[in-house]
Amino acid sequence: MPDIPPLETNGAFYPAFTGPKDYPPEQKSCIEETVGKLISTATTSDQPGMLLGKIQSGKTKTFMGIIALAFDNGFDVCVVLTKGTKALAKQTFERLDQEFAEFVSDNLLLVYDIMSLPKLSRWEQGRKLVFVVKKQSDNLDRLHAALVTDYPELGRKRVLIVDDEADFASIGYSRSSRDGMQLRKIAKQINDLRTALSQPSFLQVTATPYSLYLQPDEIQIRTEVFKPVRPAFTKLVPVHPAYVGGDVYFPEEDSEDSRPADFIHVEVSEKEMTVLKKKDRRVFDPRTDALTSKAITSFRRAIVTFITGAAIRQIQSRHAGVRPANYSFLVHTEAAKGSHAWQEELVEELMSQLVAAAGVEAPELLELIDAACDDLGQSILLAGHHLPAKEAVRAEVLTALRDEYLLITKVNSDEQVMDLLDRSGQLRLRAPMNIFIGGQILDRGITIANLIGFFYGRNPKRFQQDTVLQHSRMYGFRPREDVAVTRFYTAATTYDAMRRMQESDNALRRALEAPGDQSVIFIQKASDGTVVPCSPNKILLSNVATVRPHKRLLPVGFQSGYKTRISAVILRIDSILAGHWQASSPEAPFTVPLAVALEVVELAYSALEFEEPGYSSNKDELIGALAYLSQNSQEPSERGLVWVIWRGEREVVRIRPSGRFTNAPDSQHREGKIAREVATHIPALLMLRQQGREEQGQGWRGTPFYWPVVLTPGDTKTAIFANEVRPDALEGDEGAED
């Protein structure tokens, strides 16, 4: 890559724009490096620059700084492409107009929505210009006419195109029943515009770059070959210390000790999700028993816990001498508007009964409040924050219900979102407690402030990585006190799918951050049981295991088999391990051939039962990773071997105090430490023999069993392992979500 030329950082725009807006040094460095690369690097239609941030992490603030610096360094026109909704276009226009208001007032810059563009005078054409353009055909046609036909002098100037939410409309292929594979019209219009301009530079801005990486290198479309958009360079948006994202909601590392994050996810049964998606008064009638029915146990808990959490935060704020904030809760279970109407009816009926119960301080309501206090109190104390007395919280909640602190809003159209947005582009929180009910309209770009509750119920069988992660409106800059009272309600299958997505997201980011080779290996289980490399576009990312250095792979959420069935299996494992044990001491690790390791893992799994909703055997991915990492060791002399750490007489409980299944049968400070020391080039297999007691709160079936744990080698190349590939690998997914 050519050297980056010196930049003008003291021009009319950049210092005046960033100075009053609290841009930290690392963010300004990102801005300056990005503009330098845009100037020195040919960003073509095949290879644009990419600004990669996390969801709701300050990408917009960063690219606005890039626009300001670009105007000081030879750029005259900026085009901001937004997601094709009126709400987001309006939000983007108003924010740009507001952020650059000083320069507009000084006649240095003009901001236009392309569909409201007036006839431009020569004087206006001489200003710095910003056009906001929805990624819709008519908008792009109007932009092309303005820059190429109506004002050709503008098209000859240096133009910066910023494609916000780049993955949304820039995927390079689609499938229709009539024409088969064809270029998406919007992507083609963007390509045509780049070609028609004399000096274009192109910057994609996204938090979910998977559509850019998980495509074949070339796609044949009739007689032409289309090369998917791949970045010429990638700059990562720095993450502010106050940012709360997937690492909090879906922590990669398991812990022997309880953490505040362990309490965030609350499991919702699939049966209850079905009740919430479609009205059926034969199954559940909210008019009669919304306050007590077992059909909506988790949903009722979610609403009461949200009100209780908001009440606690308001008490904490007064205790700290600061003004209490307004708080929000989001219900997003279905795309269908009929579901939203049903959920709105359900919430309103539930609230009506809660208000009535508050008027007489009904015992069933007080029990719900106390249960919410007990739940939230665990994470508040673990986080080290002030926990108000239960009596004070109860009084605050009763007041909130009696005095109508809570507002319910259904949002399922562009127009409704536009009416609800404030000048900063966030949904207005009109009351101390706000419940929003909506579908995909509340995803990309829409920020919901002070979100401390999220009830999410989309079907993981249809998940797309880009789409699902963008649904995570609970990400963003959140006070840690808010995180302690935050709860995320979803089915176990959905949570697991999102956790896997978070892991693959982190794997791709680590590869981008790493110097030198920035590749990620994609592997799959072949029909003969071996593990082989595969094309990344074949992988369904909601059903993968991400392999990285020193990652633990283990089964979770199982029950041991019955003694009569598994006793012989456990004795067989004992015999095999004893026959290969060659260690100098009982605690020392030893190596075994891969075939032996695979045999004892198969036997260990045969003694386990996976019947809990949302928890399934991950045997294929654990065995697949074990085999692949042993056979492909970077140290040839160790290929085909596995380290084994053998332990017995373990006393691990099945369910932790938080109510979640135990996921750390190995101690990080004992056998975990040993495993990390030896697993340099080949994986380590921890075979942990559990006592499996039924008594003493352990929750097993009163018979020993083995809990296998695999630790990947320290020099592992980041890989994403798929048990199965997509049957529609090259057919595209557009429209699958909604």
N, C-alpha and C positions, 0 to 999 in steps of 0.2 A: 504494500500500500504506500502511495506517495506520502512525503512529509506533509504535515499539516501546516499551512502558512500562518504567520502571525495574524491574530484577530484584532479588530477594532473593538475594544471593550469599554471605551469611554465616549461612545457616540451619543446621538440624541435620544435613543430608545432604551438600550440595555441597562445602563446604570440607573436611569430614572424609573424604569419599570421594576427592576429587582430590588432596588434599595429599600423602599418602604414596605416591601412584602415579605420580609423575613425569609429570604432564600439562604439556607445554610451553605457553607463552603462546598460540601460534597455535591449538593444539587447544582450549584453554579459550575462546578467542574464538569459535571455531566452535560450541562447545557453547552458549555464552551467546546468540549470535545466533540459533541454531536454536530454542532455547526461547522467546526473545522473539518470534520469528515465529509459533511455534505458538500463543502466547497472543494475539497481535494479528491473526492471519490466520485466516479461516474455512477450515479444511482439510476440505473436503467429500469425499464419495465420488468425485466427478468430479475434484477437485483437491486431492490431499494434498500435504503437504510432502515433499521428497525430500532425503535425505542421500546424497550421491554420493561414494564413495571408490574407490580402486583395489583390485584383487584382493589380499587379504591385506595391506592397508595400515593396519590399525588401526581399521576401521569399528566393530567390536564395542566396543572400548575407548571410542570416542567416544560411541556411543549409550548406553552405561552411564553415562557422565558426564551425558548429557542426562536420563536417568531420575532421577538424583540431584538435579539442579537443578530438574527439573519437580516433584519432591516438595516442594521448598522454595517452590514458586510456585503452589500451589493445586491440583495434581493429587494424587489419592488412590489411583488404581488405574492400573497399567501392564500391558498385555497385550503379550507378545512372541510374535509369530507366526514360527514357524521352518519351514524346509523339512520336508516330510512324511516324515522318516526317524527311526526310534527313536534312532539314533546322534547325530544333530544335536540332537534335542530333549533327550536326556540331557546332551550336552555343554553346551548352552545353560543348562539348569537348574542343573547343577553349577557352572558358572562364575558365574552370577548368585548362587547360594547362597553361593559362596565369596567373591565380591567384596563382597557386602553382609553378610557374616557378622557384622561388628561391630554393625550395626543390628538384625540378627535377635537377637543376644544381648541387646541393650538393649531388646527388645520394641517397637522402633519400626517394624519391617517384617517381613513374612512372604512367603516365596517358595513357590509351589506349581506342580507339574505339574497341568494342568487335569484330567487323567484320574485323578489320585490326590487330588483335592480332598476333604477331609473336610467334615463339617457344620460351618459356621462359627458361632461364638457372636457375640453382639453386640460383645463386647470385641474379638474377632479382626477383625470387620468395621470396627472403628474404627482398625485399624492401616493403615499404607501397605501395599498388596498388589501383588505381581507374579505374574502368571499366565503360565506358559510353555505355548504352544498349538501343536501341529503343524498345518500346513495340510492337515488331513484332515477329511472330513465329520463323523465322530463327535466329534472334538475340538472343532470349531466349534459343533456342536449342544450339546455340554456347556457350552461357554463362554456361549452364548446363554442357556441355561437358568439358569446361575449368576447372570449379571448382570441378567437381565430377569425371570425367574420366581421363582427360589429366594431371591434377595437383591436385591429391586428397589431398595433404598436405595443399593446399590453402583452400579446403573445410572443413578442420578440424580446421582452424583458426577462430578467431572471425570476422564475416563478418557483416558489416552494409549495409543494402539495403535501399536506399533512393528512394522512388517512387514519382517522381516529376509529378505534375498534376495527383494526384492519382485517382481522380474520373473518369478520361477519359477512362481508360481501366480496371478498377478494379471492376466495377459493377458486381455483382455476378450472374446475370442471363440474358438470352436473349431469343428470340423467332425466330424460322425459320419455313417456311411453310412445310418443309420436316420432321424435327425431333421434332418440338414443342419446349418446354422449354429445354434448354441445357446450360451447363456451357460454358461460353466464353472460347475459347481455351487459350487466353493469360492469363486470370485470373487463369486457371488451371495450366498453365506452371509456373506461379509465385508461386502458392501454392506448386507444386511439388518441386521446387527449395528450398523453405524454409524447406521442410521436409528432403531433402537430405543433407543439411548443418548441421554441428555439433553444431555451436554456432551462429546462425543467430539472428540479431536484425533488426526490420523492422520499418521504419519511413515513413509515408505518408506525402507529402507536397501538400497542395492545398489551393485554395481560395474559392472553391465552394464545400462544403462537403455534398450536398443534397443527392447524390446517396448513401451516407453512412447512412443517417438518414431516408430517405423516402423509405425504403424497408421493406417488411414483415420480421419478425424475422427468419422464415425458409421458404425455397422454396423447394418443392418436385420435384425432377427431376428423372423421372422413379423410380428407386429403392433406390436412395440415396437422402439424405437431405443436401442441401448446406446452410450454415449459412453465410449471407452477412457480409462483413468486417465491424467491428465496433471498434472504437479506444479503446485501453487500457488506454490511457491518451491523453489529448489534451493540447498543449501549443500554446498560441496566440502570433503571431509575433507583437512586438510593432509597433505602427503606428507613423511615423515621423511627426512632426508638418507641414512640407511642403507637406504632402501627400494630394492629391485631389482625392476624390472618389465619391461614390454614394450619400453620404450625401450632397455634393455640387450640383450634377446634379439632384438629386431627393430628395429635403429636406422633411423630415417627418412633420415638424411643419410649419403650415401656418402662415403668418404674415400680420398684417394690413398695415405695411409699405413696401415700395419697397426695394428690396435687389438686389445686383448684380446677384445672382443666378436666380432671376425672369426673367432675360433676356436671359438666356442660351438656353432654348428650343425654337425653331422656328417651328411652326406647318406646315407640308406639307400635302396637300390634297391627298387623296387616288387616285384621278384621275391623278394627276401629277406623283405619284409613278408608276402607270401603264404605263405612257408614258416612264419613265426612264428604265423600265424593259425589254421592247421589242421594236425593231425598227418597226415603221409603218409610212412611209412617208406620208400616206394619212392623218394621224392625226397631224403629226409634222415633218417638214423637216428643220433640223438645217442649211442647206446650204443657206436658204433664210431669215430666221428670228430668228436666235438664240438669237440675241440681244434684240428683242422686243416681241417675242411670249408669250402669256399668258399661253401657255401649260407648260412652265418650269419656271414660275415666281420664285418659291422658290429656284430651283437649280441655276438659274442665280444669284439670290441674295446671295446664299451661296458662289459661286465662287468669286464674287466681294467683299463680306464682308471679306472673307479670305484674299484676296490680300490687302484690306484696313487695316485689323487688323494686318497683318504682317508689313505693312508699318508703322503703328502707333507704333508698338513695336520697330522697328528699329530706328525711330525718338526718342522714349523714351530712348533707350539705349544710343544713342549719347548724348542726353541731360544729362544723368546720368554719362557720361564719361566711358562707358563700351563698349566692342565690340559687335555689333549687331549679333544676332543668326540667323540661318536658321529655317524656320517654315514649318509645314506640315498640310495637309488636307487629310482626308480619305473618300472615297466613297465606301460604302459597302451596296448594296441593294439586291443582288441576289447571289446565289451560282453558277448559270449557267455561263459558260465562254462566251456564246454568249451575255449575258447582259453586261459583262465587255467590250467586243469589241464595243458594241453600245455606252456605256457610254464614252469610250475613244474617239470614233469618235465625240460624242457630245461635250465633253470638248475641244477637239482640234479645232473644228469648232467655238465654242464660243470664245475660246482664240484668234483665227485668227481674228474674227470680233472685239473683244475688242482691239487688237493691231492696227487694221486699224482705229478704232474710236479714239484711243489715238493719232495717227499720226495727226489727224485734230482737236483734242479736240472736238469731236462731243457732242452736247448737251445731247443726251440720255445717253452717258457714264458718263458725269459730274453729271447728275441727280442720276445715280446709285451710284457713289462714295459718293455724298453728303448724300444720304439716308443711306449708310453704316456708314458714319461718325456720323450721328444723332443717329443711332441705338447703335453703340459701345460707343458713348459718354455718353449715359445714365449710362451704367454699369461702365465705367471708372470713372466718377465723383462720383457715389455712393461708389465705392471702395476707393476713395481718392487718385487716381493716377494722374499723369501729363497728361493733355489732350492737344495735339498739336493743333495749329490753323488749321482750315479746309483747308485753302489755302496751308499750308505746306503738309498736308496729300494728297491733290489732286495732288500736284506736284510730291510727292514720288510715288504715284500709277501710274501716267502717265509715269514716268521714268522706273518703274518696267516693265510695259507693253512694252514700246518701246525697252528696252535693254534686253528683254527676261530673266527676273529674275526667271520666273516660268518654272518648269519642270514637265511633266505629265508621270507617270509610271503605266503601267498595271501589276498586279502581280496575277497570277492565277495558279502557279505551284511551286513545291518544288525547282526546279532548279532556277527559277527566284528569289525566296526569298534568296536562298544561294548566288547568285551573288550580291545581294543588301545588305547583312548584313555586318556591320563593325566588328571589333575585339571584341567590347563590346556586340555584339548580337543585336544591334539596326539597323533599316533600315538607310542606309546612306542618309543624306540630302545633295545632291550634289549642290543644288542651294539655293538662299535665300528663295524661295517659292516652295514647292513640293506637288504635288497632287498624291496620290496613289489610284488606283482603283483595288479592289480585293474582294474575297469571304472569305470562312472559313480559307484559308491558312494564313490570317492575323489575327489570333486570339491568342490562348494560347502561351505565351512565347515570342511572337514577340513584341518588344517595338518600338514604333514610337515616337521619341523625338519631343518636342515642338509642339504637336498636338493642334491646336486652332480651328479646324473645322472638324465636323464629320457628313456626310450625310448618314443616316442609314435607311434601308427600308425593313427589314425582316418581315415576316408574323407572327403576334403574335399568331395566331391560332395553329401554329406548334412549338411555343417556348418551349424549355426546359430550366429550371432555370440555370443549370450549363453552358450550351452552350451560352445562351444569355448574361449572365453577363460577360463571357469571351470575348465576342465581344467588350466590353467596353474599347477599346484601348485608350480612352481619360483619363483613370485613371492613376495615377502615381504621381511622384514628380514634381509639376508644380509651377513656380513662380506665385504669386498672380496677378502680372501684366498680365501674360498670360491668367489667368482665366477670367479677366475682358473683354478680346476681344474674348473669346471662345464662339462658337455657336454650338448647337447640333440640327440638322435638321432631324425630323422624323414625322410620322403621329401621330395624337393624340391617336389613339388606341395603337400604339406601345409604346409611351411614358407612357401611363397609365399602360400597362402590365409591363414595366420595373420598374415603380415606385412601383408597388405592389411587384415585386420581391425584390426590394431593402428593402422594409419594412420587408418582411419575412426573408431576409438575416440578417437584424439587429436583428430580434427577436431570431433567432437561435444563433447568436453570444452572445446576452445578456444572454441567457440561459447557454451558455458555460462559460461565465465569472462569473456567479453568484455562490456563495458558496453553498454547500449542493445540494439540488435537482436541477438538470440541465435539467429538462424535459420541453417540449413544448406540449400544448394541441392542438389536431386537432379536429375540429368540423365541422359538415355539416348540412344543412337543410334537414330534412327527408321529405318523401312524404306527411305526414300529417301536415306539416308546423312547426313541432317542431324542435328544434335544439339538435342534439345528438352527442356524440363523434364518431369519425371514424378513420380508419386506415390511417396513414400518406401517405402510398404509393398510396392511391386513389386520392390524391389531385393534381390538375393541378395548379402549383404555379403562373402561369401568370394570374390567375383569382381568387384571394383570397383577403380577407381582414385580415390584421394582427391586433390583439387586444392586447393591452398592457396597463399598468397603465396610466390613465389620457390621453388617446388618444381621439382625436375628430373624430367623424364620421358624415359626412354631405353630402348632394347633392351639386354638383358643375356643372356649364356649362348648366344650364336650362334657360327657359323663363317662366314667369308666364302665366297662362291661361287668357282667355278673361273675362272681367267683367261679361258678361251675363251668363257665365258658372260657375264661381267660387264664386260669391258673397255669395250665400247661403251656400257654403261649409265653407267659412271663418267665417260667422255668427255662424255656427254650432260649430266650434272649439272654438269661443269666449264663447259660452254658456256652453260647456262642462268644459272648464277651470275655468270659473266663478263659476260653480256649485261645484267644488272641492277645490276652493281657500280657505284656512284656515289660511293664513299667518297673522302675527301680523302687517305687513306693506306692502304696494304695492310692495316693492322691495325684500321682503323676499322669500326664496324658500319654497315649500311645497311638501308633498308626495302625490302620487296617486297610486291606484292599477295598476299593470302592464297592465291589460286589458284596462284601460282608456288611459294609455300612448300609447299603440299600436294603439288604435282607432284614437287618434288625429294625430299620425304620418301618418297613412294610409290616413286620410283626407287631411293632408298637402301635401302629395305627389300627391294626385288626382288633386290638383290645379296647378301642375307644368308640363311643357312640356319639354321633352328631345329630341331635334331634331338636336343638333350640332354634326357633325362627331367626333367620338372618345369619346363622353361623353354620358353615359347611366345612367339610374337610378340605384343607389346602395341601393334601398329600402330594398331588401331582406337581404343584409348583415347588414345594420343598424338595422333593426327590429330583425334579428337573434341574433346579438350581444346584443341588448337591452334585449331581452327575456332571453337569456342564462345567462347573468350577473346578472339579477334580480332574476331569479329562483335558481341560484346556489351561491348566496351570502355566503360569509364565516361567516356572522353574521345571524344565523337562525331567529332571531326576525324581520329582515328586508327583508326576502325573499318574493318575490312577490310585492315589492314596487319599485317606481321610484321617485327620486327627480325631481321636475319641477321648472324651473325658467322662468317666464312669463314676456315678455317685449313687448311694443308696440311703435308705432310712429317711427319706424326705417327708416333711409334714406340711404340705402346702394346702391351704383351704381352696375350695372350689370358687367361692364368691367372696369378694372383698367387702369391707364395711360400706363402701360407696354403692354397693348393689351391682357392680360390674364384675364380669368373670375375671379371675386371676390370669394375668398375661405375663408374669415374670417368675416362673418357677426356678430360675437360675439367679444366683446372687451376683450382681455386677462386681462386687468387691472380693468374691472368692473364686468360684469356678469361671465366672465371666471374665475376670482379670487374666486367669490362666489361658482361657481360650483366645483372648485377644493377643496374648504374647506369642502363641504358637501358630495361630492362623494367619500366616504371612502370605504364603503362596497357594495353599490348599485349604479347603474349609475344615472347620471343627464341628464335630457332632457331639453334643452333650446328651448322654443317656441318663436321665434322672429318674431313679426308681422311687416312686411315691408309696407311702404307706397306705394311702387311699382310705382313711378311716371314715366311717359314717358318723361317729360320735365326735365330741370335742369341737363341734361347729365346722368340721371339714367339709361335710356335704357330699362325700363320695359313697361308694357302695360296699365299703368294708372289705376291700381286697386290694393288694398291691397292683400297680400298673407302671408302665414307663411313659415318661413325658419327653419326647425328643425335641431338641432345639438345635438348629443349624446356625453357625456363625460363619459368614462369608469371609474370604481372605482379605487381608489389608490392602493387597494390590489389585483387588477386583476392579475390572473396567465396568463402569455403570452400564447396566443392562435392564431391559424390560422384557419379562418373560410372560408369554401367553399360553394358557392351556389349550385354547382353541382360537382359530382365526375367524374373521368375519366372513360369512357366506356372501355378503354383498360388497366385497372389498373394493371394487372399482366402480360401484354404482352411485357413490355419493350418498350423503345423509340429509340433504336439505329437505326440510319439512318433516323429518322424522320426529322431531321433538314435539311439535305442536300441530 
